Amino acid sequence: MYAAVKNHALNYIKREKKWLESLDDLPYADNNTRTPEEAFIDDEFVKNVHQAINKLPEKCRRIYLMHRYDKLTYNEIAEIQKISVNTVKTQMKRALQKLSSQLAHLVQIILCVILELYN
């Protein structure tokens, strides 16, 4: 049940993030309307994610960043790094497992925020 709630929360956040990113393109979008509490939570969340990424082993971190932020495919990463695609897959799996365990405490915060949105 914990995994189901966690996955639902993460999926909700992904959908919400995409929607919020699309608002940035609109002329009336004002990102300065966040309350201090919202800004603090956002900043803390981002800080925790960056810290977790920085704690990854070098190879894991490099592959994770290339895939997530540079939007490279596993094949492209394998070519650039001169490693097999299976190595890229393994490193991504390890990175995601480590990030998941390091950021597990944020699930409670995320759930509180989501519950607050619905109230």
CNS distance restraints for C-alpha pairs under 8 A (distance, minus, plus):
assign (resid   1 and name CA) (resid   5 and name CA) 6.22 0.50 0.50
assign (resid   2 and name CA) (resid   6 and name CA) 6.04 0.50 0.50
assign (resid   3 and name CA) (resid   7 and name CA) 5.99 0.50 0.50
assign (resid   4 and name CA) (resid   8 and name CA) 6.06 0.50 0.50
assign (resid   5 and name CA) (resid   9 and name CA) 6.08 0.50 0.50
assign (resid   6 and name CA) (resid  10 and name CA) 6.15 0.50 0.50
assign (resid   6 and name CA) (resid 107 and name CA) 6.49 0.50 0.50
assign (resid   7 and name CA) (resid  11 and name CA) 6.00 0.50 0.50
assign (resid   8 and name CA) (resid  12 and name CA) 6.09 0.50 0.50
assign (resid   9 and name CA) (resid  13 and name CA) 6.21 0.50 0.50
assign (resid   9 and name CA) (resid 107 and name CA) 7.83 0.50 0.50
assign (resid   9 and name CA) (resid 110 and name CA) 7.05 0.50 0.50
assign (resid   9 and name CA) (resid 111 and name CA) 6.54 0.50 0.50
assign (resid   9 and name CA) (resid 114 and name CA) 7.58 0.50 0.50
assign (resid  10 and name CA) (resid  14 and name CA) 6.20 0.50 0.50
assign (resid  11 and name CA) (resid  15 and name CA) 6.27 0.50 0.50
assign (resid  12 and name CA) (resid  16 and name CA) 6.02 0.50 0.50
assign (resid  13 and name CA) (resid  17 and name CA) 5.86 0.50 0.50
assign (resid  14 and name CA) (resid  18 and name CA) 6.29 0.50 0.50
assign (resid  15 and name CA) (resid  19 and name CA) 6.28 0.50 0.50
assign (resid  16 and name CA) (resid  20 and name CA) 6.04 0.50 0.50
assign (resid  17 and name CA) (resid  21 and name CA) 5.98 0.50 0.50
assign (resid  18 and name CA) (resid  22 and name CA) 6.31 0.50 0.50
assign (resid  19 and name CA) (resid  23 and name CA) 6.61 0.50 0.50
assign (resid  20 and name CA) (resid  24 and name CA) 6.88 0.50 0.50
assign (resid  21 and name CA) (resid  25 and name CA) 7.57 0.50 0.50
assign (resid  22 and name CA) (resid  26 and name CA) 7.42 0.50 0.50
assign (resid  23 and name CA) (resid  29 and name CA) 5.78 0.50 0.50
assign (resid  24 and name CA) (resid  29 and name CA) 5.84 0.50 0.50
assign (resid  24 and name CA) (resid  30 and name CA) 7.96 0.50 0.50
assign (resid  24 and name CA) (resid  31 and name CA) 7.96 0.50 0.50
assign (resid  25 and name CA) (resid  29 and name CA) 7.49 0.50 0.50
assign (resid  34 and name CA) (resid  38 and name CA) 5.76 0.50 0.50
assign (resid  34 and name CA) (resid  39 and name CA) 6.03 0.50 0.50
assign (resid  35 and name CA) (resid  39 and name CA) 6.20 0.50 0.50
assign (resid  36 and name CA) (resid  40 and name CA) 6.04 0.50 0.50
assign (resid  37 and name CA) (resid  41 and name CA) 6.18 0.50 0.50
assign (resid  38 and name CA) (resid  42 and name CA) 6.06 0.50 0.50
assign (resid  39 and name CA) (resid  43 and name CA) 6.00 0.50 0.50
assign (resid  40 and name CA) (resid  44 and name CA) 6.00 0.50 0.50
assign (resid  41 and name CA) (resid  45 and name CA) 5.99 0.50 0.50
assign (resid  42 and name CA) (resid  46 and name CA) 6.19 0.50 0.50
assign (resid  43 and name CA) (resid  47 and name CA) 6.00 0.50 0.50
assign (resid  44 and name CA) (resid  48 and name CA) 6.06 0.50 0.50
assign (resid  45 and name CA) (resid  49 and name CA) 6.22 0.50 0.50
assign (resid  45 and name CA) (resid 106 and name CA) 7.52 0.50 0.50
assign (resid  46 and name CA) (resid  50 and name CA) 6.16 0.50 0.50
assign (resid  47 and name CA) (resid  51 and name CA) 6.12 0.50 0.50
assign (resid  48 and name CA) (resid  52 and name CA) 6.12 0.50 0.50
assign (resid  48 and name CA) (resid 103 and name CA) 7.39 0.50 0.50
assign (resid  49 and name CA) (resid  53 and name CA) 6.19 0.50 0.50
assign (resid  49 and name CA) (resid 103 and name CA) 7.16 0.50 0.50
assign (resid  50 and name CA) (resid  54 and name CA) 6.09 0.50 0.50
assign (resid  51 and name CA) (resid  55 and name CA) 6.29 0.50 0.50
assign (resid  52 and name CA) (resid  56 and name CA) 6.81 0.50 0.50
assign (resid  52 and name CA) (resid  99 and name CA) 6.04 0.50 0.50
assign (resid  52 and name CA) (resid 102 and name CA) 6.27 0.50 0.50
assign (resid  52 and name CA) (resid 103 and name CA) 7.21 0.50 0.50
assign (resid  53 and name CA) (resid  61 and name CA) 6.45 0.50 0.50
assign (resid  53 and name CA) (resid  99 and name CA) 6.90 0.50 0.50
assign (resid  54 and name CA) (resid  61 and name CA) 7.08 0.50 0.50
assign (resid  56 and name CA) (resid  60 and name CA) 6.08 0.50 0.50
assign (resid  56 and name CA) (resid  61 and name CA) 5.32 0.50 0.50
assign (resid  56 and name CA) (resid  95 and name CA) 6.75 0.50 0.50
assign (resid  56 and name CA) (resid  98 and name CA) 7.40 0.50 0.50
assign (resid  56 and name CA) (resid  99 and name CA) 7.99 0.50 0.50
assign (resid  57 and name CA) (resid  61 and name CA) 5.95 0.50 0.50
assign (resid  58 and name CA) (resid  62 and name CA) 6.04 0.50 0.50
assign (resid  59 and name CA) (resid  63 and name CA) 6.26 0.50 0.50
assign (resid  59 and name CA) (resid  91 and name CA) 7.49 0.50 0.50
assign (resid  60 and name CA) (resid  64 and name CA) 5.96 0.50 0.50
assign (resid  60 and name CA) (resid  91 and name CA) 5.26 0.50 0.50
assign (resid  60 and name CA) (resid  92 and name CA) 6.64 0.50 0.50
assign (resid  60 and name CA) (resid  94 and name CA) 7.21 0.50 0.50
assign (resid  60 and name CA) (resid  95 and name CA) 5.65 0.50 0.50
assign (resid  61 and name CA) (resid  65 and name CA) 5.99 0.50 0.50
assign (resid  61 and name CA) (resid  95 and name CA) 7.04 0.50 0.50
assign (resid  62 and name CA) (resid  66 and name CA) 6.10 0.50 0.50
assign (resid  63 and name CA) (resid  67 and name CA) 6.17 0.50 0.50
assign (resid  63 and name CA) (resid  77 and name CA) 7.00 0.50 0.50
assign (resid  63 and name CA) (resid  88 and name CA) 6.86 0.50 0.50
assign (resid  63 and name CA) (resid  91 and name CA) 7.00 0.50 0.50
assign (resid  63 and name CA) (resid  92 and name CA) 6.78 0.50 0.50
assign (resid  64 and name CA) (resid  68 and name CA) 5.92 0.50 0.50
assign (resid  64 and name CA) (resid  69 and name CA) 7.99 0.50 0.50
assign (resid  64 and name CA) (resid  91 and name CA) 7.78 0.50 0.50
assign (resid  64 and name CA) (resid  92 and name CA) 5.91 0.50 0.50
assign (resid  64 and name CA) (resid  95 and name CA) 6.65 0.50 0.50
assign (resid  65 and name CA) (resid  69 and name CA) 5.24 0.50 0.50
assign (resid  65 and name CA) (resid  70 and name CA) 6.65 0.50 0.50
assign (resid  66 and name CA) (resid  70 and name CA) 4.79 0.50 0.50
assign (resid  66 and name CA) (resid  71 and name CA) 6.41 0.50 0.50
assign (resid  66 and name CA) (resid  72 and name CA) 5.87 0.50 0.50
assign (resid  66 and name CA) (resid  77 and name CA) 7.00 0.50 0.50
assign (resid  67 and name CA) (resid  71 and name CA) 4.89 0.50 0.50
assign (resid  67 and name CA) (resid  72 and name CA) 4.80 0.50 0.50
assign (resid  67 and name CA) (resid  73 and name CA) 6.25 0.50 0.50
assign (resid  67 and name CA) (resid  74 and name CA) 7.16 0.50 0.50
assign (resid  67 and name CA) (resid  77 and name CA) 7.46 0.50 0.50
assign (resid  68 and name CA) (resid  72 and name CA) 7.55 0.50 0.50
assign (resid  72 and name CA) (resid  76 and name CA) 5.92 0.50 0.50
assign (resid  72 and name CA) (resid  77 and name CA) 6.31 0.50 0.50
assign (resid  73 and name CA) (resid  77 and name CA) 6.23 0.50 0.50
assign (resid  74 and name CA) (resid  78 and name CA) 6.08 0.50 0.50
assign (resid  74 and name CA) (resid  85 and name CA) 6.03 0.50 0.50
assign (resid  74 and name CA) (resid  88 and name CA) 6.15 0.50 0.50
assign (resid  74 and name CA) (resid  89 and name CA) 7.09 0.50 0.50
assign (resid  75 and name CA) (resid  79 and name CA) 6.26 0.50 0.50
assign (resid  75 and name CA) (resid  85 and name CA) 5.84 0.50 0.50
assign (resid  76 and name CA) (resid  80 and name CA) 6.20 0.50 0.50
assign (resid  77 and name CA) (resid  81 and name CA) 5.93 0.50 0.50
assign (resid  77 and name CA) (resid  85 and name CA) 7.88 0.50 0.50
assign (resid  77 and name CA) (resid  88 and name CA) 7.15 0.50 0.50
assign (resid  78 and name CA) (resid  82 and name CA) 5.52 0.50 0.50
assign (resid  78 and name CA) (resid  83 and name CA) 4.88 0.50 0.50
assign (resid  78 and name CA) (resid  84 and name CA) 5.46 0.50 0.50
assign (resid  78 and name CA) (resid  85 and name CA) 5.32 0.50 0.50
assign (resid  78 and name CA) (resid  87 and name CA) 7.87 0.50 0.50
assign (resid  78 and name CA) (resid  88 and name CA) 6.34 0.50 0.50
assign (resid  79 and name CA) (resid  83 and name CA) 6.69 0.50 0.50
assign (resid  79 and name CA) (resid  84 and name CA) 7.89 0.50 0.50
assign (resid  83 and name CA) (resid  87 and name CA) 6.49 0.50 0.50
assign (resid  83 and name CA) (resid  88 and name CA) 7.37 0.50 0.50
assign (resid  84 and name CA) (resid  88 and name CA) 6.62 0.50 0.50
assign (resid  85 and name CA) (resid  89 and name CA) 6.25 0.50 0.50
assign (resid  86 and name CA) (resid  90 and name CA) 6.07 0.50 0.50
assign (resid  87 and name CA) (resid  91 and name CA) 6.04 0.50 0.50
assign (resid  88 and name CA) (resid  92 and name CA) 6.07 0.50 0.50
assign (resid  89 and name CA) (resid  93 and name CA) 6.10 0.50 0.50
assign (resid  90 and name CA) (resid  94 and name CA) 6.20 0.50 0.50
assign (resid  91 and name CA) (resid  95 and name CA) 6.04 0.50 0.50
assign (resid  92 and name CA) (resid  96 and name CA) 6.05 0.50 0.50
assign (resid  93 and name CA) (resid  97 and name CA) 6.13 0.50 0.50
assign (resid  94 and name CA) (resid  98 and name CA) 6.10 0.50 0.50
assign (resid  95 and name CA) (resid  99 and name CA) 6.04 0.50 0.50
assign (resid  96 and name CA) (resid 100 and name CA) 5.88 0.50 0.50
assign (resid  97 and name CA) (resid 101 and name CA) 6.25 0.50 0.50
assign (resid  98 and name CA) (resid 102 and name CA) 6.04 0.50 0.50
assign (resid  99 and name CA) (resid 103 and name CA) 5.87 0.50 0.50
assign (resid 100 and name CA) (resid 104 and name CA) 5.82 0.50 0.50
assign (resid 103 and name CA) (resid 107 and name CA) 7.40 0.50 0.50
assign (resid 104 and name CA) (resid 108 and name CA) 7.97 0.50 0.50
assign (resid 105 and name CA) (resid 109 and name CA) 7.42 0.50 0.50
assign (resid 106 and name CA) (resid 110 and name CA) 6.08 0.50 0.50
assign (resid 107 and name CA) (resid 111 and name CA) 6.08 0.50 0.50
assign (resid 108 and name CA) (resid 112 and name CA) 6.22 0.50 0.50
assign (resid 109 and name CA) (resid 113 and name CA) 6.25 0.50 0.50
assign (resid 110 and name CA) (resid 114 and name CA) 6.16 0.50 0.50
assign (resid 111 and name CA) (resid 115 and name CA) 6.03 0.50 0.50
assign (resid 112 and name CA) (resid 116 and name CA) 6.08 0.50 0.50
assign (resid 113 and name CA) (resid 117 and name CA) 6.24 0.50 0.50
assign (resid 114 and name CA) (resid 118 and name CA) 6.52 0.50 0.50
assign (resid 115 and name CA) (resid 119 and name CA) 6.41 0.50 0.50
